[in-house]
Amino acid sequence: MSKIEEVRGAMVKAMKAGDKETKETLSMLLAALKNKAIDKRDDLTEEEETQVIMKEIKQTKETLEMTPADRTEIIDDCRKRLAVLEQYAPKMMDETEIRDVISSTLTEAGIDAPTPKDKGRIMKVLMPKVKGKADGKLVNDILTSFMQ
């Protein structure tokens, strides 16, 4: 079952249950998935569906970060939206899993003590391994901690 069908089914359930916020979030996600499929002029692969979902999550997190603290209704709305969107996102790697991947990548590259000069070379090999499974900013921060 594709994500589009899965999201559509969940949206119908939310409508029947009268859960307006969940329905709106799923409707937005469904529109994003359909638009991507229309742009591609073909069905989306699982990886492409994941990219769309991750993009929506990232945009919601950015909205949450940019919102002033006194705008509680927007903050609450973003948190609810994130909770719904994260149900459809793949399980993200935690910090220890990322550290393990970084360690194995360093071993592969033959780098014992990485320096800031090596960072670009390491990231070039590392990012394809964690793409869609880990937040790039977190990977960058953890890799930086290896360099100190």
Solvent accessible surface area in square Angstrom, and as a share of the most:
residue,aa,sasa,rsa
1,M,182,0.81
2,S,46,0.30
3,K,42,0.18
4,I,31,0.16
5,E,91,0.41
6,E,67,0.30
7,V,0,0.00
8,R,98,0.36
9,G,35,0.34
10,A,26,0.20
11,M,27,0.12
12,V,57,0.33
13,K,150,0.64
14,A,8,0.06
15,M,95,0.43
16,K,168,0.71
17,A,84,0.65
18,G,62,0.60
19,D,61,0.31
20,K,145,0.61
21,E,81,0.36
22,T,31,0.18
23,K,60,0.25
24,E,88,0.40
25,T,9,0.05
26,L,3,0.01
27,S,40,0.26
28,M,67,0.30
29,L,0,0.00
30,L,12,0.06
31,A,49,0.38
32,A,21,0.16
33,L,0,0.00
34,K,78,0.33
35,N,85,0.44
36,K,76,0.32
37,A,19,0.15
38,I,119,0.61
39,D,115,0.60
40,K,76,0.32
41,R,218,0.80
42,D,89,0.46
43,D,118,0.61
44,L,21,0.10
45,T,72,0.42
46,E,136,0.61
47,E,113,0.51
48,E,37,0.17
49,E,9,0.04
50,T,23,0.13
51,Q,70,0.31
52,V,13,0.07
53,I,0,0.00
54,M,45,0.20
55,K,120,0.51
56,E,21,0.09
57,I,8,0.04
58,K,128,0.54
59,Q,84,0.37
60,T,6,0.03
61,K,91,0.39
62,E,80,0.36
63,T,60,0.35
64,L,40,0.20
65,E,138,0.62
66,M,161,0.72
67,T,20,0.12
68,P,80,0.51
69,A,90,0.69
70,D,116,0.60
71,R,105,0.38
72,T,83,0.48
73,E,100,0.45
74,I,53,0.27
75,I,24,0.12
76,D,68,0.35
77,D,62,0.32
78,C,2,0.01
79,R,144,0.53
80,K,97,0.41
81,R,60,0.22
82,L,19,0.09
83,A,60,0.46
84,V,15,0.09
85,L,0,0.00
86,E,85,0.38
87,Q,134,0.60
88,Y,19,0.07
89,A,20,0.15
90,P,51,0.32
91,K,165,0.70
92,M,66,0.30
93,M,33,0.15
94,D,77,0.40
95,E,84,0.38
96,T,90,0.52
97,E,67,0.30
98,I,0,0.00
99,R,87,0.32
100,D,97,0.50
101,V,32,0.18
102,I,0,0.00
103,S,49,0.32
104,S,54,0.35
105,T,0,0.00
106,L,12,0.06
107,T,110,0.64
108,E,118,0.53
109,A,44,0.34
110,G,62,0.60
111,I,18,0.09
112,D,145,0.75
113,A,79,0.61
114,P,12,0.08
115,T,63,0.37
116,P,104,0.65
117,K,189,0.80
118,D,28,0.15
119,K,52,0.22
120,G,53,0.51
121,R,134,0.49
122,I,1,0.00
123,M,40,0.18
124,K,159,0.67
125,V,64,0.37
126,L,0,0.00
127,M,57,0.25
128,P,95,0.60
129,K,70,0.30
130,V,0,0.00
131,K,125,0.53
132,G,30,0.29
133,K,103,0.44
134,A,10,0.08
135,D,80,0.41
136,G,28,0.27
137,K,145,0.61
138,L,62,0.31
139,V,0,0.00
140,N,54,0.27
141,D,75,0.39
142,I,6,0.03
143,L,0,0.00
144,T,49,0.29
145,S,52,0.33
146,F,58,0.24
147,M,33,0.15
148,Q,182,0.81
